[in-house]
Amino acid sequence: MDVICALKTFVRVVETGSFSAAALDLGVTQPAVSRQVSSLEAHFSMRLLHRSTNALSLTVEGEQMLPMALRAIEAVEALGETGPPEGMLPSGKVKVCLPAPLGLYLSKQLPAFLDAYPALTIEMTFREEASDLIGDGIDLEVRLGEITDNRLICRRIGWTTAYLVATPEYLSAHAAPVTPDEILGHNIICYSRGGEGRLWTFLNGADLVQVKVAPRLIFDNATAAHRATLSGGGLAVLSHILSSPDIAAGRLVNLMPDFPPARLPINVVYASRRHLPLRVRTVLDFIIEAVRSDALMGP
């Protein structure tokens, strides 16, 4: 038995929460995953997982084994050069979670990217709030703003750019704000991430100006806020990914250009592990290159 391979399979079962999900992720059959874990249990003479018809959970021994398994995998991968053998291509599934605007931006580039990697599969979930990476089986997550969870590996890959916008029709009935304090009294459409969004922050040169808004429409999804804004519902702060085409076409007006919305860092986070599988590293490199190729998101 290849102990390291079995340990990797065990870790992936724990991360995904099921034998079938781990098998799909690893590109093998479910019985093969089950055999690997059973062989590992037999090798160490201990039961690592409680199995039922609809759930898996770690035994006490499994909980003790998991951090040691991660360290053993890292140690083996750290021996010599950890790059893949020449000519090896990534395979398996990579689960990525990210905000909707960035997901829409990347979705246009994904078909060409996947053409180069026929054995690679990407499952993309749009989510505005932080996820439980291990519990949800997520390999990579893009988060906006500062990352305070020091248990995660975090890579800053760029910065957001957003605009305060409204439709010409809305502005024909409401005076366009010129400074942040003139926003008060307008109809506000709010894109709220995890309870954020009701305090808008703008730049005045090097200074920050904050405005507490009282939104009439609140969405937890940026694309919904974008559609409501296009319908003339009021003012909104929207990502350049969503709003730039509409500004260029005259469907939206970029307001207060002298007081642009403050930029947020764009981070990719993943579980605290020194080395990533080739499939995950390949997708991570794709995301970084795609973000940095946009001048309005580049570092």
Helices and strands as residue ranges (DSSP letters): H 3-16, H 19-26, H 30-44, E 49-51, E 56-58, H 60-78, E 92-98, H 100-107, H 110-115, E 120-126, H 133-136, E 140-144, E 152-159, E 162-166, H 168-173, G 180-183, E 189-191, E 199-204, E 207-212, E 217-219, H 222-230, E 236-239, H 240-249, E 253-255, E 265-271, H 278-292
